[in-house]
Amino acid sequence: MGRILVGTASWTDKTLLASGWYPDDVTSAQERLSYYASRFPLVEVDSSYYSPPAESTVSLWRDRTPAGFTFDIKAFSLLTQHPTKPTALYKDLREQLGEAPKKNLYLRDLDPQLVDQVWDRFLTALAPLHDSSRLGTILFQFPRWFPISKGNKQYILECKARCDPLRICVEFRNHTWMSKENQAETLDFLTSYGLPYVSVDMPQGYPDSIPPVLAATADLAVVRFHGHSEKWTSKDIHERFGYLYQEKELREWAPKLRRLAEDAESTHVLMNNCYRDYAQINAAQLARLIPLE
């Protein structure tokens, strides 16, 4: 069985800071990340989806964590074909757009040369983590309007090629990829190119619902727990992800994760139920349960 790393999808959420999970004397950004890294071996950076990080910030993440700690980075929204606020774009590139940008930008709105610069800067900023062996994978979570198709498969391969030698993993939010008719095709496609599939636990019955299929399509496997909130369609992110797993639920997942880890060298398990200290509580529970099963 390969190594299983368990962590959470945030260490700076405002509701987490207010929850009391951090000790009273842990107040600075440096102290919080150091404290988190003393409890978990893995974290996912969610803020990079909303705005690409500066290399100086990434260098601080490196310096504030011990050797062997792992960061998974969520890809910038523009690169996963999500709507992106113009203010999130690099300032000088935003100025190149000329007239005032519309409310949201999409990748298709930008000149190819400008797109190249966004890619280059985003990936260059991650160098401190990559060079110090702290970068796990870049998470490409594609939107619900990204169905299975030849063109979209080609875009996934383009993302892989642009990021190389940095590793990417792929999460879908369009049900066509993992429908009964297409599931085998999707997993075969990812396997043939050594692309890790991101397995998910999430609410079912919605247009963006993906079934909880565990599959290792590369030597890295990734599992993200989104919870089962009854308010999954809410625009309030804390209502969407505000779900505390019961230990019984996690106990059922532990042997499944161990079986998945038999097919991968490394398995990343991330709790994305980021409301108050829910993710931290559940990640600690799951980390205790996995070795016992």
PAGU-904349 format. One record per atom (N, C-alpha, C, O): x, y, z; residue in one letter. Coordinates in steps of 0.1 Angstrom, whole numbers, plus 5000, padded with zeros to 4 digits. Example, Ala and Ser with C-alpha at 12.3 -4.5 7.8 and 13.67 -1.06 7.14 Angstrom:
BEGIN
513249435078A
512349555078A
513249675078A
514249675085A
512849785071S
513749895071S
512950005079S
513450115080S
This chain:
BEGIN
500849885000M
500050005000M
500950125000M
501850135007M
500550224992G
501250354991G
500950445003G
500150415011G
501750545004R
501550645015R
500250725013R
499950765002R
499550735024I
498350815024I
498550945032I
498850935044I
498351065026L
498451185033L
497051245034L
496251255025L
496751295046V
495451345049V
495651495053V
496451525062V
494751585048G
494851725051G
493551795048G
492551725046G
493551925048T
492352005045T
492652105034T
493752125030T
491552155029A
491552245018A
491752395022A
491552485013A
492052415034S
492352555038S
492952555052S
492752465060S
493752655055W
494252675068W
493952825073W
494352865084W
493352905064T
493153045067T
491653095066T
491453215067T
490753005064D
489353045063D
488953125075D
489253095086D
488153235073K
487853325084K
487053255094K
487153285106K
486153155091T
485453085101T
486252985109T
485952965120T
487352935102L
488252855110L
489052935120L
489152895132L
489453055116L
490153145126L
489353185138L
489753195149L
487953185135A
487053225146A
486653105154A
485953125164A
486952985150S
486452865156S
487152825169S
486652755177S
488352875171G
489152835183G
490052725180G
490652675190G
490152675168W
491052565165W
492552595167W
493252515172W
492852725164Y
494252765166Y
494352815181Y
493452875186Y
495452775188P
495552825201P
495552985202P
495853045192P
495253035213D
495153185214D
496453255211D
496453365206D
497653185213D
498853255211D
499353235196D
500453275193D
498553165188V
498953145174V
498153255166V
496953225163V
498753365163T
497953475157T
498453525144T
497653585136T
499753505140S
500253555128S
500153455117S
499853335119S
500253495104A
500253405093A
501253295094A
501053185091A
502453335098Q
503553245099Q
503253135110Q
503453015108Q
502753185121E
502453085132E
501352995129E
501352875132E
500353045121R
499152955118R
499652845108R
499252735110R
500352875098L
500852775089L
501752675096L
501652555093L
502652725104S
503552635111S
502752545120S
503052425122S
501752595127Y
500952515136Y
500152415128Y
500152295132Y
499552455117Y
498852355108Y
499752245104Y
499452125105Y
500952285099A
501952185094A
502452085105A
503051985102A
502252125117S
502652035128S
501651935131S
501851835138S
500451955125R
499251865127R
498951775115R
498551665117R
499251825103F
498951755091F
500151765081F
500851855082F
500251665073P
501351655063P
501051715049P
501851725041P
499751765048L
499251805035L
498251915036L
497451915046L
498252015027V
497252115026V
496952145012V
497852145003V
495752185009E
495352234996E
495252384996E
494552445005E
495852454987V
495752604986V
494552634977V
494552614965V
493552694983D
492352724976D
492352864970D
491752894960D
493052954977S
493153094973S
493653114959S
493353214952S
494553024954S
495153034941S
494153024930S
494353064918S
492952974933Y
491852964923Y
491353104920Y
490953134909Y
491253184931Y
490653314929Y
491653424925Y
491253524918Y
492853404928S
493853504924S
495253424924S
495653364934S
496053434913P
497253364913P
498253424923P
498353544925P
498953334930P
499853384941P
501153444936P
501553404925P
501653534943A
502953584940A
504053494944A
503853414954A
505153484937E
506253394941E
506753424955E
507253334962E
506753554959S
507153584973S
506353514983S
506753474993S
505053514980T
504053444989T
504353294990T
504353235001T
504553234978V
504853094978V
506153064985V
506252954991V
507153154984S
508353134991S
508153125006S
508853055014S
507253215011L
506953215025L
506253075029L
506553025040L
505353025021W
504752895024W
505852785025W
505852705034W
506852795016R
508052705017R
508752715031R
509052625038R
509052845034D
509852865046D
509152835059D
509852815069D
507852835059R
507052825071R
506652675074R
505952645083R
507152585065T
506752445066T
507952355066T
509052395061T
507852245073P
509052155074P
509252075061P
508352065053P
510452025059A
510751935048A
509851825048A
509551765059A
509351785037G
508351675036G
506951715036G
506051635033G
506651835040F
505251885039F
504851905024F
505651935016F
503551885022T
503151885008T
501951985006T
501051995013T
502152064995F
501052164991F
500452114978F
501152084968F
499152094977D
498352084965D
497852224962D
497352294970D
497952264949I
497552404945I
496452394936I
496452324926I
495352464939K
494252474930K
494552574919K
494952684921K
494352524906A
494652604895A
493752734894A
492652734898A
494352844889F
493752974887F
492452954879F
492552884869F
491353014883S
490052994876S
490153014861S
489452944854S
490853114857L
490953144842L
491453024835L
490952994823L
492352944841L
492952834834L
492052704834L
492352614826L
491052704842T
490052594842T
488752634835T
487752564836T
488852744828Q
487652794820Q
486452834829Q
485352824825Q
486752884841H
485752944849H
485753094847H
486753154842H
484653164850P
484653304850P
485553364860P
485653314871P
486353464856T
487353524864T
487153674865T
487053744854T
487253734876K
487153874878K
488353944872K
489453894874K
488154044864P
489254114858P
490354164868P
491554164865P
489854194880T
490854244890T
491754124895T
492754154901T
491354004892A
492253894896A
493353874886A
494353804890A
493253934875L
494353924865L
495554004869L
495354114875L
496753964865Y
497954044867Y
497654194862Y
497154204851Y
498054284870K
497754424867K
498154474853K
497454534846K
499454444850D
499954484837D
499254414826D
499054474815D
498854294828L
498154224817L
496754274816L
496154284805L
496154314827R
494854374827R
494854504819R
493854534812R
495954574820E
496054704813E
496154684798E
495754764790E
496654564794Q
496854534780Q
495454504773Q
495354504761Q
494454484781L
493154454776L
492454574769L
491554564761L
493054694772G
492554814766G
491254864773G
491354904784G
490154864766E
488954914772E
488554834784E
488954724786E
487654904792A
487354834805A
486754694803A
485854674795A
487354594809P
486854464808P
485454444812P
484954514821P
484754344807K
483454304812K
483454254826K
484554244832K
482354224832K
482254184845K
483154064848K
483854064858K
483053964839N
483853844841N
484653814828N
484153844817N
485853764830L
486653724818L
486653574817L
486553504827L
486753524805Y
486953384802Y
488153364794Y
488653464787Y
488753244794L
489953224787L
489853264772L
490753314766L
488653234766R
488353264752R
488353414749R
488453454737R
488353494759D
488253644757D
489653704755D
489753814750D
490753624758L
492053684759L
492853644746L
492753534741L
493753734743D
494653704732D
495653584736D
496053584747D
495953494726P
496753384730P
498053414736P
498553344745P
498753524732Q
499953564738Q
499753604753Q
500653574761Q
498653674756L
498353704770L
498053584778L
498453574790L
497353484772V
497153364779V
498453294782V
498553234793V
499353294773D
500653234775D
501353294787D
501953224795D
501253424788Q
501853494800Q
501253454813Q
501853444823Q
499853444813V
499253404825V
499753264830V
500053244841V
499753174820W
500253034823W
501753044829W
501952984839W
502553114822D
503953124826D
504153184840D
504953134848D
503453284843R
503553354856R
502953264867R
503553254878R
501853204864F
501253114875F
502153004878F
502352974890F
502752944868L
503652824871L
504952864876L
505452794885L
505452974872T
506753024877T
506653054892T
507653034899T
505553104896A
505353144910A
505453014919A
505753034931A
505152904914L
505152774922L
506552714923L
506652614930L
507552774917A
508852724917A
509452694931A
510052594933A
509252784941P
509752754954P
509252624960P
510052554967P
508052594957L
507452464962L
508052344955L
508452244960L
508052364941H
508552254933H
510052224936H
510452104937H
510852334937D
512252314939D
512552254953D
513652194954D
511752274962S
511952224976S
511152094978S
511052044990S
510652034968S
509951904968S
508651914977S
508351814984S
508052034978R
506852054986R
505652054977R
504452064983R
505752064964L
504552074955L
504051934952L
504751854946L
502851904956G
502251774953G
501651774939G
502151704930G
500551844937T
499951844924T
499151974922T
498852044932T
498852014910I
498052124907I
496652074904I
496451994894I
495652114911L
494252064909L
493552144898L
493352264900L
493152074888F
492352134877F
490952084879F
490551974875F
490152174885Q
488752144888Q
487952214877Q
487752334877Q
487452134867F
486752194856F
485252214859F
484652144867F
484652314852P
483352354856P
482252264850P
482552174843P
481052284855R
479952194851R
479552204836R
478852124831R
480052314829W
479752324815W
480952274807W
481152314795W
481752184812F
482852124806F
482551974804F
483051894812F
481851934794P
481451794793P
482451714786P
483451764781P
482251584786I
483251494779I
483151524764I
482051524758I
484251544758S
484351574743S
485751564739S
486651564747S
485951544726K
487351544721K
488051664723K
489251664727K
487351784722G
488051914724G
488451934738G
489551984741G
487551894748N
487851914762N
488951814766N
489751844775N
489051694761K
490151604763K
491451664759K
492451654766K
491351734747Q
492551794742Q
493051904751Q
494251934753Q
492051984757Y
492452094765Y
493052034778Y
494052094783Y
492551924783I
493251864795I
494651824792I
495551854800I
494851774780L
496251734776L
497151864775L
498351864777L
496551974770E
497252094769E
497652144783E
498752194785E
496752134792C
497052174806C
498252094811C
499152144818C
498251964809K
499251874813K
500651914807K
501651924814K
500551944794A
501851984787A
502352114792A
503552134793A
501452214794R
501952344799R
502552334813R
503552404815R
502052244821C
502452234835C
503752154836C
504552174846C
503952064827D
505151974828D
506452054831D
506652144824D
507252014841P
507251884848P
506351894861P
506351794869P
505651994863L
504752004875L
503551914872L
503051904861L
503151844882R
502051744880R
500751804882R
500551894890R
499751764874I
498351804876I
497451684879I
497851574877I
496351714885C
495251614887C
493951674882C
493851804881C
492951594879V
491751644872V
490551604880V
490251494884V
489651704883E
488351684889E
487351744880E
487451854875E
486251664878F
485151704869F
483951744878F
483751704889F
483151834872R
481951874877R
480751864867R
479651914870R
481051804856N
480051774846N
479751624846N
480751544844N
478551574848H
478251434851H
478551344839H
478751224840H
478751404827T
478951314815T
480251244815T
480351134810T
481251294822W
482551224823W
482451094831W
483150994827W
481551094841M
481450974849M
480150904849M
479750834858M
479350934838S
478150854836S
478450714834S
479550674831S
477450624835K
477650484833K
478250454819K
479050364817K
477750534809E
478150514796E
479650554793E
480350494785E
480050654800N
481350714797N
482450694808N
483650724806N
482050634819Q
483050624830Q
484350544826Q
485450594829Q
484150434819A
485350354815A
486150434806A
487450434806A
485550504796E
486250584786E
487050694793E
488250714790E
486450764803T
487150864810T
488350814818T
489450874817T
488150714825L
489250654833L
490350604824L
491550614828L
489950544813D
491050494804D
491850604798D
493050594796D
491150714795F
491850834789F
492850884799F
493950914796F
492450904812L
493350954822L
494450864824L
495650904826L
494150734825T
495250634827T
496250634816T
497450624818T
495750644804S
496750634792S
497650754792S
498750744786S
497350864798Y
498250984799Y
498851004813Y
499451104815Y
498650904822G
499250924835G
498651044843G
499351104850G
497351074841L
496751184847L
495951134859L
495051054858L
496251184871P
495551144883P
494051194883P
493751314880P
493151094885Y
491751134887Y
491451174901Y
491951114910Y
490651274903V
490251324916V
488951264919V
487851304914V
488951164928S
487651104933S
487051204943S
487751274950S
485651204943V
485051294952V
483951234960V
483251134956V
483651284972D
482451254980D
481651384980D
482151484986D
480451384975M
479751514974M
478251484973M
477851364971M
477451584975P
475951564974P
475651514960P
476151554950P
474651424959Q
474251364947Q
472851424942Q
472151474950Q
472551404930G
471251444924G
471251584919G
470151644916G
472451644917Y
472551784912Y
473251774898Y
473951674895Y
473051884890P
473651874876P
475251864877P
475751804867P
475851904888D
477351894889D
477751774897D
478951764901D
476851694901S
477151574909S
477951474902S
477651434891S
479051424908I
479851314903I
479751204913I
479951224925I
479551084909P
479450974918P
480750944926P
481850974920P
480650884938P
481850864946P
482650744941P
482750644948P
483250744929V
483950644924V
485450654927V
486050764924V
486050564934L
487450564937L
488250494926L
488050384923L
489250574921A
490050514910A
491450574910A
491550694911A
492350494908A
493750534907A
494150524892A
494250414887A
494350634885T
494650644871T
496150674869T
496550694857T
496850694880A
498350724879A
498950684892A
498250614901A
500250714894D
500850674907D
500450764918D
500850734930D
499650874915L
499150954925L
497550944925L
497050944914L
496950924936A
495450924937A
495051044946A
495751074956A
493951104942V
493451214950V
492051194953V
491251164945V
491651224966V
490251214970V
489851344978V
490651384987V
488751404973R
488351524980R
486951504986R
486051464979R
486751544998F
485551535005F
484851665006F
485351755013F
483651674999H
482951804999H
481851815008H
481151915009H
481551705015G
480451705025G
479151665018G
479051635006G
478051675026H
476651645021H
475651755025H
474651715031H
476051875024S
475151985028S
473851985020S
473851955008S
472752005027E
471452015020E
471352145013E
470352175006E
472352235014K
472252365007K
473352374997K
474052474995K
473552264989W
474652254980W
474552364969W
475552404963W
473352414966T
473152514955T
473252654960T
473152744953T
473552674973S
473652804979S
474852884973S
475852824970S
474653014972K
475853094968K
476753124979K
477853174977K
476353094991D
477153105003D
478052985004D
477552875007D
479353005003I
480252895002I
480252815016I
480452695016I
480052885027H
479952815039H
478752735041H
478752635048H
477652775035E
476452685035E
476652565026E
476152455030E
477352585015R
477552475006R
478452365012R
478252245010R
479452405019F
480452315024F
480352295039F
481252225045F
479452355046G
479252345060G
478652215065G
477552215069G
479452105064Y
478951975067Y
480051905076Y
481151885071Y
479651865088L
480551785096L
480251635095L
479151595099L
481251565090Y
481051415088Y
481051355102Y
481751395111Y
480151255104Q
480051175116Q
481151065115Q
481551025104Q
481651025126E
482750925126E
482350795119E
483150735113E
481050765120K
480550645114K
480750655098K
481150555092K
480550775093E
480750785078E
482250775075E
482550705065E
483050835083L
484550825080L
485050685082L
485950635075L
484450615092R
484850475094R
484550385082R
485350295079R
483450415075E
483150345063E
484050375051E
484350295043E
484650495051W
485550535041W
486950485042W
487650465033W
487350465055A
488750425057A
489250305050A
490250305043A
488550195050P
488950075042P
488950095027P
489750045020P
488050185022K
487950215008K
489250295004K
489850264993K
489650385012L
490850465010L
492150375010L
493050395002L
492150275019R
493250185020R
493350105007R
494450075002R
492250055002R
492249984990R
492650064978R
493450014969R
492250184977L
492650284967L
494150294967L
494850294957L
494750314979A
496150334981A
497050214977A
498250224974A
496350094975E
497149984970E
497449994956E
498349924951E
496750084949D
496950104934D
497750224931D
497950264919D
498250294941A
499050424939A
500250434948A
500150374959A
501250504944E
502350524953E
502050624964E
502550604975E
501150724961S
500750824971S
499350854969S
498850864958S
498650874980T
497250904979T
496951034988T
497351035000T
496451134982H
496151264989H
494651264992H
493851254983H
494351275005V
492951285010V
492751425016V
493351455025V
491751495010L
491551635014L
490151655018L
489251635011L
489951715031M
488651755035M
488351895031M
489051985034M
487351905022N
486952035017N
485752095023N
485052185018N
485252035035N
484152085042N
484552205051N
484552195063N
485052305045C
485752415052C
484752515057C
484552625052C
484252485069Y
483452575077Y
483852555091Y
483852445096Y
484152665098R
484752655111R
485852555111R
486752555103R
485952465121D
487052365122D
486552225117D
487152125121D
485452225110Y
484952095105Y
485952015098Y
486151895100Y
486652075088A
487651995080A
488751945089A
489251835087A
489252035098Q
490351985106Q
489951875116Q
490751785118Q
488751885121I
488251775130I
488151645122I
488651545126I
487551655110N
487351525102N
488651475097N
488751355096N
489551565093A
490851515088A
491651435099A
492251335096A
491551495111A
492251425122A
491651295125A
492251195128A
490251285124Q
489551165127Q
489951055116Q
490250945119Q
489951095104L
490251005093L
491650955093L
491950835091L
492551045097A
493951005098A
494150905109A
495050815108A
493350905119R
493450805130R
492750675125R
493250565129R
491750685118L
490950565114L
491650485103L
491650355104L
492350545094I
492950475082I
493850365087I
493750245082I
494850385096P
495750285100P
495150165108P
495650055109P
493950195113L
493250095122L
492449995115L
492149885120L
492050035102E
491249945095E
491949825089E
491349745082E
